[in-house]
Amino acid sequence: MEWRRVPITKPARSIEQFTRRTVETEVMKLNSAICSYAHTSTLCVVLVLLLAGCGARREYVVSRFDVTHKAGWDTLRVQAAFAQRTVLGGDELLQPEVATVSVFSSTYDTLFTTTLALHPDSILLLPVPDRMLGDRAPILVEICGTFGRFSICEQGGMKASPKRLALRHDLTYPENSDVDRGRYDFQFTVERQRYGLTRWEPLGPPPHDVQGYLLAYVANERKDAVRVPLNGPRGAFNLARHDGYQDFSYQLKSKMHDAQEADVRFEVFAGLDAAPTRLAAIKKQVRAKTDEEREDEVFYFAEGAAAQVVDSLSGFLGAGDALAFIDGWEFNPLMKKYRIEMEVVWRGGFFDRDRYELEGMLIVREDGSEPRFQAFGGNEDARRRWESKIEGKELRLKDLGRPPEKVEEVAEEEGDDMAVN
């Protein structure tokens, strides 16, 4: 029998230092090298079988890994076992020298970790901060066992509890009879489904600001809705500042013109970590002001303006009470402004018993802002006082505010609370 000498490369590390895949790779290399020594195929097959049996004698596996919830969302039950596997037999349960169990969130933040001696029949109960996790958020559980220089790991997944947002709302619209403006006060609460039940339990306020928006539209005209972003749980809004207002305003004016009233719907959308979901639908009624209500506003604005005019024209010792007489008025619904023709009458202070009569026009917005008084007549005393105190024919006044509103109860249509991811 003739032998050929072929050089063999020596491994950099012993076979025991490699993982299972590395062991199999190195064995195949050795088999090929040894076969080059053999003159017959029989001797090569025998050597390969012998080395294959030796190389596979150390294979470690996780023979069992079960992760479940333990009687609630805040505890995980983990049962795991390690074993040694060979090609000639089954699994033999082993206790690793060290076992590490870790729990991670969906963003790979560590929620819990511990190192312990794990027996084959051990059952672990791991705490999970479910309250701080999102709706059905993924939970990753990893267990690793160490056998000498070998380490083997296995992972399993679970889901956090179902969660949703509940909403208590207080929405004012229109604000001070201004159909462009409104105000809201929302109270959000996170709820989760009770373990094993269909009922929900409150957890408290959201861990961070809720993202969402209001959808405002005239009844049956949802296609022309105005979308208003929510800036925190409470705040004010002006529909005229958002896209879609022109269509909304047209629909509202059309309804008001035909029926003198209109229903405006507000849908509240909000969410925690995913796309906002509708939480509530609120109905508000808008109606045209009656002539009596308009007259009440006119008298309110006239009295306030008269007081400011007299205060601006009076001397150091002041003046007597101002009286306002309305000669006529008109309201421009497009400009939302009143034009009030009026007369201001007052008497002088302690050493001045003259009677002053001043005629003019009060121009003011419906909300009492931007008031100005334009004088165009009056008795001689009033005209002299105006010319000595005021430059020109117009006096700009401070905001007059709005008259107190008569509070009316308006029915609201509640929307069902819905789960939010």
matplotlib code that plots the C-alpha trace (Angstrom):
import matplotlib.pyplot as plt

x = [0.0, 1.4, 0.8, 1.1, 2.2, 0.0, 0.5, -2.4, -3.2, -3.6, -6.7, -6.1, -8.3, -9.4, -12.7, -14.3, -13.9, -16.3, -20.0, -22.0, -21.9, -18.1, -17.5, -19.3, -17.4, -14.0, -14.9, -15.6, -12.3, -10.5, -12.4, -11.3, -7.7, -7.6, -9.1, -6.1, -3.9, -6.1, -5.3, -8.6, -12.2, -12.9, -10.3, -11.6, -15.2, -14.2, -12.1, -14.9, -17.5, -15.3, -14.6, -18.2, -19.3, -16.7, -17.5, -21.2, -21.0, -21.5, -24.7, -26.7, -30.3, -33.2, -35.6, -38.4, -39.4, -42.9, -44.0, -47.5, -49.2, -49.7, -53.2, -52.7, -51.0, -48.2, -46.5, -45.0, -44.7, -41.6, -40.7, -37.5, -35.1, -31.7, -30.5, -27.6, -28.4, -26.3, -26.9, -27.0, -29.6, -32.3, -32.1, -30.5, -31.7, -28.9, -28.5, -26.5, -23.8, -25.5, -28.8, -29.9, -33.5, -34.3, -37.5, -37.5, -40.0, -40.9, -38.2, -35.7, -35.6, -34.8, -37.8, -36.4, -33.2, -31.9, -29.1, -29.9, -29.3, -31.9, -33.1, -34.8, -38.1, -37.9, -40.8, -40.0, -42.4, -41.1, -42.6, -43.7, -44.5, -47.6, -49.1, -46.4, -46.6, -48.7, -51.9, -51.0, -47.3, -44.9, -42.9, -39.7, -38.4, -34.9, -33.2, -29.5, -27.7, -23.9, -22.1, -18.4, -17.4, -20.6, -23.7, -27.1, -30.1, -33.8, -36.4, -40.1, -42.8, -45.9, -48.3, -49.1, -52.7, -55.3, -55.5, -57.7, -58.3, -61.5, -62.6, -64.6, -65.2, -66.4, -66.7, -68.0, -69.2, -69.9, -67.9, -69.6, -71.9, -68.9, -69.4, -65.7, -64.5, -64.8, -63.1, -62.5, -61.5, -60.7, -59.8, -58.1, -57.8, -55.9, -57.9, -56.9, -59.0, -59.2, -57.3, -59.6, -62.6, -64.4, -64.5, -62.1, -60.3, -58.8, -55.0, -54.8, -53.8, -51.7, -47.9, -47.4, -49.3, -52.2, -52.0, -55.2, -57.5, -61.1, -63.2, -65.9, -68.6, -72.2, -74.6, -74.8, -71.8, -68.9, -67.0, -66.6, -65.1, -62.5, -59.6, -58.3, -55.2, -55.4, -52.8, -52.9, -56.0, -57.5, -57.4, -59.3, -59.7, -60.5, -62.0, -61.2, -57.5, -57.6, -57.9, -61.4, -63.0, -64.4, -66.5, -67.6, -68.6, -70.6, -72.5, -73.2, -74.4, -76.6, -78.3, -78.7, -80.2, -82.7, -83.7, -82.2, -80.4, -77.9, -76.3, -72.5, -70.9, -67.5, -65.7, -62.8, -59.9, -57.0, -54.4, -51.3, -48.9, -50.7, -53.1, -55.8, -59.2, -62.6, -63.4, -66.6, -69.1, -70.5, -73.5, -73.8, -76.7, -76.1, -79.0, -79.4, -79.7, -83.2, -83.8, -84.2, -80.8, -79.3, -80.8, -79.5, -76.0, -76.4, -77.5, -74.6, -72.0, -73.5, -73.4, -69.8, -68.7, -70.5, -68.6, -65.3, -66.1, -67.0, -64.0, -61.8, -63.4, -63.8, -61.5, -59.4, -62.5, -64.3, -67.9, -71.3, -72.8, -73.0, -76.2, -76.5, -79.4, -79.7, -81.0, -80.5, -78.3, -77.5, -75.5, -73.3, -73.2, -70.3, -68.1, -69.6, -69.8, -72.4, -72.9, -74.7, -75.9, -76.0, -76.0, -73.9, -75.2, -73.5, -72.9, -69.7, -67.9, -68.1, -67.4, -68.9, -72.6, -72.9, -74.8, -72.9, -74.6, -72.4, -73.7, -71.7, -71.4, -70.1, -68.5, -67.7, -67.3, -69.8, -67.4, -66.9, -63.5, -62.0, -64.6, -64.2, -66.5, -66.8, -68.3, -70.3, -72.4, -73.6, -74.1, -71.4, -70.0, -69.6, -67.9, -65.4, -64.6, -64.0, -61.8, -59.7, -59.2, -59.3, -57.4, -59.6, -63.1, -62.5, -61.8, -60.5, -61.8, -60.9, -62.5, -66.1, -66.3, -69.5, -72.8, -73.4, -75.0, -78.2, -77.1, -79.1, -78.7, -77.8, -78.2, -75.0, -74.5, -71.9, -69.6, -68.5, -65.1, -62.8, -59.5, -56.5, -53.2]
y = [0.0, 3.4, 6.5, 10.2, 12.8, 15.9, 18.8, 19.5, 23.0, 22.9, 24.6, 27.9, 26.7, 23.3, 21.9, 22.5, 26.3, 26.4, 26.5, 23.7, 25.2, 25.9, 22.3, 20.8, 23.0, 22.1, 18.4, 18.5, 20.2, 17.5, 14.8, 16.1, 16.4, 12.9, 11.4, 12.6, 10.2, 7.2, 5.0, 3.3, 4.8, 2.3, 3.7, 7.3, 6.4, 4.8, 7.8, 10.2, 8.3, 8.2, 11.9, 12.8, 10.9, 12.7, 16.2, 15.9, 14.8, 18.4, 19.9, 22.1, 23.1, 24.8, 21.8, 23.8, 27.5, 28.6, 32.2, 33.0, 35.6, 34.7, 35.7, 39.2, 41.6, 42.6, 39.1, 36.7, 33.0, 31.5, 27.8, 26.8, 23.8, 23.1, 19.8, 18.1, 16.3, 13.7, 11.8, 8.5, 9.4, 11.8, 14.9, 14.8, 17.6, 19.7, 22.6, 25.5, 27.0, 30.5, 31.4, 35.0, 36.0, 39.4, 41.2, 43.9, 46.3, 46.8, 49.5, 47.1, 49.0, 46.6, 46.1, 43.4, 41.2, 38.7, 36.1, 32.9, 29.1, 27.5, 24.0, 21.8, 22.1, 25.8, 28.2, 31.8, 34.7, 37.9, 41.4, 43.5, 47.2, 46.7, 50.1, 52.0, 49.9, 50.7, 49.0, 45.3, 46.3, 43.4, 42.1, 40.1, 37.5, 36.1, 33.3, 32.4, 29.5, 29.0, 25.7, 26.2, 28.2, 27.5, 29.9, 29.2, 31.5, 31.4, 34.1, 34.2, 36.9, 38.1, 41.1, 43.8, 44.3, 46.0, 49.7, 52.6, 56.2, 57.4, 61.0, 63.4, 66.6, 70.2, 72.0, 75.6, 76.7, 79.2, 81.3, 84.6, 84.1, 84.0, 81.1, 81.0, 80.5, 77.9, 76.5, 72.9, 71.2, 67.5, 65.0, 61.9, 58.6, 55.5, 52.3, 48.7, 45.5, 43.5, 40.2, 37.5, 39.8, 42.1, 45.0, 47.9, 49.5, 53.1, 53.4, 57.2, 60.0, 59.3, 59.1, 61.9, 64.5, 63.0, 63.7, 64.4, 66.8, 68.2, 67.7, 70.5, 70.4, 71.4, 68.5, 66.3, 68.2, 66.2, 66.5, 70.2, 69.7, 71.8, 70.0, 71.7, 70.2, 69.8, 71.9, 70.1, 68.9, 72.4, 75.4, 77.7, 77.5, 79.8, 77.8, 80.7, 80.0, 76.4, 74.9, 74.2, 77.1, 78.8, 75.7, 75.3, 79.0, 78.7, 75.7, 77.4, 80.6, 78.7, 76.8, 79.9, 81.8, 79.0, 78.0, 80.6, 77.8, 75.0, 72.0, 71.9, 68.6, 68.1, 64.8, 64.3, 62.1, 61.2, 58.5, 57.5, 55.8, 55.2, 56.9, 58.9, 57.2, 58.9, 59.1, 61.3, 63.1, 66.3, 68.3, 72.1, 74.3, 77.6, 80.0, 83.5, 86.3, 87.8, 91.5, 91.7, 90.2, 92.6, 95.5, 94.3, 94.3, 97.7, 99.3, 97.5, 98.8, 102.3, 102.6, 101.4, 103.8, 106.8, 106.2, 106.2, 109.2, 111.3, 110.1, 111.3, 114.7, 115.5, 117.7, 117.2, 117.1, 114.5, 114.7, 113.4, 110.2, 109.7, 109.0, 107.3, 107.7, 105.5, 107.2, 104.2, 101.2, 98.6, 95.3, 94.1, 90.3, 90.0, 92.4, 91.4, 95.1, 97.4, 101.0, 102.8, 106.4, 107.8, 110.9, 111.2, 113.6, 114.5, 117.3, 118.8, 118.2, 120.1, 123.6, 122.9, 122.6, 122.9, 120.3, 118.6, 117.0, 115.2, 113.4, 110.7, 107.3, 104.2, 101.5, 98.3, 94.6, 92.1, 90.8, 94.3, 94.8, 97.6, 100.3, 103.9, 106.9, 109.5, 112.9, 114.9, 117.3, 118.5, 121.7, 124.3, 123.3, 119.7, 120.7, 123.0, 120.3, 117.8, 120.2, 120.9, 117.3, 115.2, 115.6, 115.0, 113.7, 110.1, 108.7, 105.2, 103.4, 100.3, 97.0, 97.0, 93.3, 91.3, 91.5, 88.5, 85.7, 83.8, 80.3, 77.6, 73.9, 72.2, 68.5, 66.7, 63.4, 61.3, 59.0, 55.6, 55.4, 53.4, 51.6, 53.5, 51.9]
z = [0.0, -1.0, 1.1, 0.0, 2.6, 2.5, 5.0, 7.4, 8.8, 12.6, 14.0, 15.8, 18.7, 20.0, 18.8, 22.2, 21.8, 18.8, 18.7, 17.2, 13.7, 14.0, 15.2, 12.2, 9.8, 11.3, 11.3, 7.6, 7.0, 9.0, 7.3, 3.9, 5.0, 6.5, 3.4, 1.4, 3.5, 2.7, -0.2, -0.2, 0.3, 3.1, 5.4, 4.7, 5.6, 8.9, 10.0, 9.0, 11.0, 14.0, 14.0, 13.3, 16.4, 18.5, 17.1, 17.8, 21.4, 22.7, 21.4, 23.9, 23.2, 25.0, 25.3, 26.7, 26.8, 27.7, 28.4, 29.6, 31.7, 35.4, 36.6, 35.4, 33.0, 35.4, 35.8, 33.3, 34.0, 32.4, 32.3, 30.6, 30.5, 28.9, 27.6, 25.9, 22.6, 20.7, 17.5, 19.2, 21.9, 23.1, 25.2, 28.6, 30.9, 32.3, 34.7, 33.2, 35.2, 34.9, 33.4, 32.5, 31.9, 30.4, 29.4, 26.7, 25.3, 21.6, 21.5, 23.1, 26.5, 29.3, 31.5, 33.8, 34.0, 36.4, 36.7, 38.6, 38.9, 36.8, 37.6, 34.9, 36.7, 37.6, 37.1, 37.0, 37.8, 36.2, 36.9, 33.9, 34.1, 31.9, 32.8, 31.0, 27.8, 24.8, 23.6, 22.9, 22.7, 21.9, 24.9, 24.2, 26.7, 26.3, 28.3, 28.0, 29.6, 30.0, 29.8, 30.2, 27.1, 25.4, 25.6, 24.1, 24.0, 23.2, 22.7, 23.1, 22.7, 24.4, 24.2, 26.7, 27.7, 25.5, 26.3, 25.1, 25.8, 27.6, 27.3, 29.4, 27.4, 27.8, 24.5, 24.2, 20.8, 19.6, 22.0, 22.8, 19.8, 17.4, 15.1, 14.2, 17.8, 20.5, 23.5, 24.8, 28.1, 27.6, 30.3, 28.9, 30.9, 29.9, 30.5, 30.1, 29.8, 32.9, 32.6, 31.4, 31.4, 29.0, 31.5, 31.5, 34.4, 34.6, 34.9, 35.1, 32.8, 29.7, 30.2, 27.6, 25.6, 23.6, 19.8, 18.1, 16.4, 16.1, 13.0, 12.8, 10.1, 9.5, 9.9, 6.8, 5.2, 6.6, 3.3, 4.1, 7.6, 9.2, 10.9, 14.1, 15.8, 19.5, 21.4, 24.7, 26.7, 26.8, 24.7, 22.3, 18.5, 15.6, 12.7, 10.3, 10.7, 9.3, 5.9, 4.7, 6.5, 3.4, 2.6, 6.2, 6.4, 3.2, 4.5, 7.8, 6.3, 3.9, 6.8, 8.8, 5.9, 5.2, 8.7, 11.1, 12.8, 12.1, 13.8, 14.0, 14.7, 16.4, 16.3, 18.7, 17.4, 19.7, 20.2, 22.2, 20.0, 16.8, 14.4, 16.3, 16.7, 17.1, 20.8, 20.8, 18.6, 20.0, 18.6, 19.1, 17.8, 16.2, 15.7, 14.4, 16.9, 17.3, 17.0, 20.7, 21.3, 18.8, 20.6, 23.9, 22.4, 20.9, 24.2, 26.0, 23.5, 23.6, 27.4, 27.5, 24.7, 26.3, 29.6, 27.8, 25.7, 28.7, 30.6, 27.7, 27.6, 31.3, 33.2, 36.4, 38.6, 36.4, 35.2, 36.1, 34.9, 31.1, 29.4, 26.0, 23.6, 20.5, 17.4, 15.1, 14.4, 11.7, 11.7, 8.8, 9.0, 6.5, 8.4, 11.8, 12.8, 14.3, 13.3, 16.1, 15.7, 19.3, 21.5, 24.6, 27.3, 30.6, 33.1, 34.2, 37.5, 40.8, 39.5, 36.1, 35.9, 32.1, 30.1, 27.3, 24.3, 21.7, 18.7, 16.8, 15.3, 17.2, 15.1, 16.9, 16.0, 17.2, 19.9, 21.3, 19.8, 17.7, 18.9, 17.7, 18.1, 15.3, 16.5, 14.0, 16.0, 19.4, 21.5, 21.6, 25.0, 23.8, 20.6, 22.4, 24.8, 22.0, 20.0, 23.1, 24.0, 20.8, 17.6, 14.6, 14.5, 15.7, 19.2, 19.5, 22.5, 24.5, 23.9, 25.1, 25.7, 25.3, 27.2, 29.5, 27.6, 28.5, 29.1, 27.3, 27.7, 24.4, 23.8, 23.0, 21.2, 22.9, 20.9, 22.3, 23.8, 21.6, 22.0, 20.8, 19.8]

ax = plt.figure().add_subplot(projection="3d")
ax.plot(x, y, z, "-o")
ax.set_aspect("equal")
plt.show()
